[in-house]
Amino acid sequence: MSAKMAAAQSQGKGQSELVLDYGGSTTDRKEFLVNNEFMSDVVFLVGSENKQRIYAHKLLLIAASEYFFAMFNGNFRESNANEIVLEDIEPKIFLAILRFVYCGKIDLTFDNIHEIYIHSRKYMLMELLSMASNFLERSIEPNNVLKIFTQNRFYGFQFVDEECLTLIRNNPLYYFNHEEFALIDRESLSLIFSSKKINCTDDQLMGALDIWQKTHDTESVDELKSIIKNYKRSYDCYKLRLFGPSSGSEQNDFGFSITSETIVHMYGVGVFIKSAAKVISIEVKIWENDIEVGCDLFEYENDDFVTVDVANLFFEQIVLIPHHRYKIALNITPAVEPFTIQNPKIHHDRIKMSISNAVYGRCDSLFCAIAHLHCKERMPKAKK
């Protein structure tokens, strides 16, 4: 039993006896001293209501923090006190912090991270602060990014904001439709709207604001609307342009597959428009291996009646897997004057694409009304 340790109360003597197995690790022996009366020289009465007596050792506390150094060596009344009252922290949290002070161990969770952060700042435990921030950063995933992003208004870790905003900017329409989006605070929403790059249109940002306002109907949104209207922003992706001779022929579905080993994230398409209608309805359907993976309906306000325009249509991120077959179908009403690209091609150093409707059993000529794909390559995730 190399790490087994025990403390026993000597009968009739009122003194603590510590029995240690020195075959165990130093860390284990230090951990055993947490809240152990053996050679304790200070007692903390911890809790707001039912106070718990927690035993500690001044020397270990002083070695860990300037806060405790000042407490026990300054002109504070606690410097000579054998019992110190702590009403602003619960025993469970204080014991977790003591365990870190004694042996460097801490079990961080979403349930305790808030209190651990507050009191590690108070007690000037800078290493524990760093561990708390690293915990948040490592915990960021697509399914919890809105929660962590909102929580970070309290912590103020810039790199956590940057990590969260990277995910949100890449796939904003997914997060705008997420159940937690309507619950985020105003400052977090402002940070999203102030992004210099984001993969959606201004109209879609306005739509997101409408969703948020339904849950915050007492708040004025004029400032947020001004941010959307007046900020200059671009898309957080690039245009994978299609090249080929222009034509007036009726467009077909756009079929393609990626022949390189590059995984591509697609966020939208640019569609050629030539129409006298003020508002054009554009339905975009996307299939992967003959399974529908996306369907969106857009109401496009057509401001250019005399020439060909390109409508940038953004949807939730679709991951394009190498060697899978994809098809993009457009249904435009009222019918527009035909403008298409014949035998489209792309030019890219790393992405190689086969464009042919033949993979869908169609042998007709290739005419597509798509001008470009809004996408980016998936970069390897940096190690944390």
N, C-alpha and C positions, 0 to 999 in steps of 0.2 A: 504494500500500500504506500507507494512512494510519495504521493501528494496528500495523504490523509493527515488532517490536523484536528485537534479538539481542544476546547476550553472547558475547564471544570471549576466549579465553585468549591473551594476547600471547606469541609464541614467544620463549623464552629469557629472559623477564623475570619470570615467576612472578606477574604481576599480572593482574587481571581488567579487561577493557575492555568498557564498556557502550555499545551503540549503540541510540539511541532515535529513533523517528520522532515528532516533536512535532506532527505533523498528527493524531495519534491522541488519544484522550481521556485525561484525567488519571487516571481510574480504571484504564484499561488499563495505563498506565505503572506505577502503584503495584502492580497485580497481578503485573506482570512481576518485581518486586523480591522476591516471596515465595520464600524459600529460594534467594536469589541471593547469591553471595559478594561481589558488588560493594559496597564500602563497609560490609560487615557488620562489626559490632563485638561480636557475641556468637554463640556456637555452642551449640546444644542437642543433647545426645546422648539421643535419644528411643527408648524401647521397653523392654520388660521383659527381652528376651533379645538378639536381634540388633539392637543399637542403630544408629540412623541419624543421621548428622550433618545437622542442619538449621540453615541460616544465617538470622540475623535482625538487626534494627536496633533498638537499645535505644530510641531516641527515639520511634519509632512505637509500640512496646509501652507506653512510659510514658504517651504521649498517650491510649492506649486504656483504661488500667486502673490503678486505685489499687494493685492487687496488684503489678504490674510496677514501678510507681513506688517502692513500698516495697522491692521486691527489689533494685533497682539504686541506690537512694539511702539505704537504711537501714543498719543494723548487721549485715545478713545477710552470710554469707560469699560469696553470689552477687554482691554489689554490685561486687566488684572482679575477679570471675572471668570469664575469657573463654570458658570451657566450663562448661555447666550440665547436670547429669544429670537427666533426667525419666524415671523408670521406671514411673510409674503411668498413662501415656498412650501409645497407639500412634501411630506416625508419621503414619498416614493421618488420624487425628482431629486431631492437633496442626497438621498442614498446613492442614486445613479451617478451624481456628480462626485461624491466622495469616492466611489469605486474607481472613477476615472483618475482622481487625484492620487489614489494609493497605488494603482497598478496599470493605469493607462487603458482600461477597458471601458467601453460604453456601448450600450445597445440602443441605437437610434431608430426611432420609428416615426411614422406620421403623427401618431398620437402624442409623442413627447417632444418632438423637435422644437415646437414653439417655446415651451417652458425651458428646455435645455438651452436654447439660444439666448433667451432673456437672462438667465442666471449665469451662464458662462460669460456673458458680457459684464454683468455686475461684478462677478468674482475675478474678472480679468484673466480668464483661462483661455488664452489666445489659441492654443493648440486645439482645444475643444471647439472653439468657434470655427476654426478652419475645417475640422471634421464635420461640423454641422452643415457648413456650406457645401462641402464635397458630397455629403449625403443627398442634399437637394439636387445637385447637379447630376449625380449618378441615377437619381430616381426619375428623371424626366423621360417620359415616354409619350407617344402620340395620344394615348387614352387618358393621360392625367395632366397634360401640359397646361390646360386652362386653369386647373386647380392650383398647380404649383406657381404659375405665372401670377395669379391673383394673390396667393400667400406671400409672394416675394415683395409685395408692396410694403410689408412689415419689415422683412429682413433687409431689403435694399441691396442684394447681391447683383452687381451689374452683369456678371457673366451668366447668372441664371436667367436674367431677362434676355440676354442675347441668345442663349440656347433655346429658350421658349419661343422667342420671336422668329427664329430661323424656321422652326417647325410650322408656326402659324402663317408666316408669309409664304411658305412654299405651297401650302394647301389650305388657304383661308376659307374656302366655301365649305369644306368639311367641318371646320370649327364653328363657322357661323350657324350651321345647322345642328351643332352639338347641344344637348340639353343643358350643359353647364354654361354655355355662352351668355345666356340672358342673365346669369347670376354674377358675372364678373363686375368689378367695381369700375367707376367712371374713369379713374386714372389709367387703369389697365387698358380700357377701350381706347382712350386717347392715344396711348403708346402704339397700339395696333394701327389706328387710323393715320398716325404720323409717320408710318414707315415710308422710307424713300423708295422701297421696292416691295411689291406685293402682287401675287398672281390672281388678280381680279380687276374688274372695272370700277370706276367711281359709282356707277349705278348699283353695283352689287354691294359696295360699301354702304350706300344709302339704305339698301335693303337690310343689311346687317344692323344698322342703327335703328330701323323700324322694329326689328325683332327685340333688340335690347330695351327700347323705349316702352314696350308693352309691359315690362316688368318694373320699369322705373318711371311710371307715368307722371310722377310729381316733379321730376327734374327737367330743367330746361336743356334742350339739346342744340340750341343755336350755335354754341361754340364748337360743338362736335361737327355740325353740318358745315361750318366755316372751314374746319380742318380738311374735310373731304373735298370741298369745292376748290380751295385755294392752294393746297399743297401740291407741289410738282412731284409726281412719282412715276416710276416706270415698273415694268414687270420683273419679277425675280426669276427670270428664265430667259432663254433666247428663242429666236424664231428659226426653226428648221425649215428653210425656204424650199419651195418646189420650183423647179425650172423646167421650161419647155415652151414650144410655140403656143401662142394664144389662139383661141378659136371661138367661134360662135356656136359650136355644137352643144347639144344638151348633155349635161354632166351625168356620169355614172357614179356608182358607189366607189369609194376610194379603198382599194384593197392593198395590203402591204404586209411584209414581215421583216424583222430585223435579222440580217444574216451574220452580223458580227456578234461578239459575245457581250455586247454593251447593254446593260439594263437602263432603260430610259423611262423617266417620269414625264407623262404628258398632262398638261394642265388646261389646254384649250386648243382651238383652231382658228385660223383666219380664213374667212369665206368671202369670195368675190361677190359683190352685189352691184347690179345695174338695174335700177327701177325708179319709176316716178312715184311710187307709193311712199307716204310719209312714215308709215309703220309697217315693218315686215316681220312676219312670224317665221322663225327658223327652228325646226326640230332637228336635233342632232342625236343619232343613235350610233352606238359603238358596239361591235361584236368582237369577242376573242374566241377563236376556234368555234365559231357558230353559236356561241353563248353570249347573250346580250349582257354587257358589263356597264353600260352607261346610256342614259336617255335624259335629255334636257330640252326644254322648250324656251326659246329666247324671243323677246319682243324687241326688235332692233329699230331704233329711231333713225330713219334715213335722212341725212342732211344734204346729201350730194345727189342731185337728180340728173345731172348732165354728163357724168362720167362714171367710170367704174370705181367703186369704193371697196374697202376691205373691212368686214365686220369681225372684230376680235371677240370671240365667244369663249368664256372660261367656265370650266366645270370642275368637280372634285377630281383630285389626282387619280390618274390611271397608270398603273405600272405596266410598261411594255416589256414582255419577256422575250429574249432572243428565240427565234425559230418558231414562235407562235404566230398564227395567222390572225390578222386584224382587218376589220372593215369599218369604214365610217360612211354612214348614209345621211344625206341631207334631204329634208322636205321643206321647201320654201314657199310660203303663200303671202300675198298673191304671187303668181309665177313671175319670175324676174326675166329680164332679157338675158339670154345665155351668154356667159363669158366663162371660158374654161381654159385649162392648160392641157395640151395634148401630150401624151407620153411623158408624164412628169418624172423628174429626177431630182435627187438631192446631192449636195456636195458637202462632205464632212470628213474630217481626218480620222475619226474613230467610229462613228456610226455608219454602218453600211446597211442599206435597205433595198429589198426587192419589192418593186411596185408593179403588181400585175393582178388584174381581176381574174386571170386564168386559174389562180389558186382557189377561186370560188366557183369554178366550173363555168365561167363566162369567158367567151372568146371575142367579145365585141371590142371596138376601139376604146382606148383609154382616154377619157376626158373627165377631169375632175374640177370642181369649182373651189377647191381648197387651195389657198395661197401659201399657207405655212402651218406648221404645228408649233404650239407653244410648249417647250419641253426643256429638260436638262438631263444630263447623264447622272446616274446615281454614283456619288463619290463614296469611297470607303470611309466608314465611321472612324473618327480619330479615337485612339485609345486614351482613356481617362486615368 
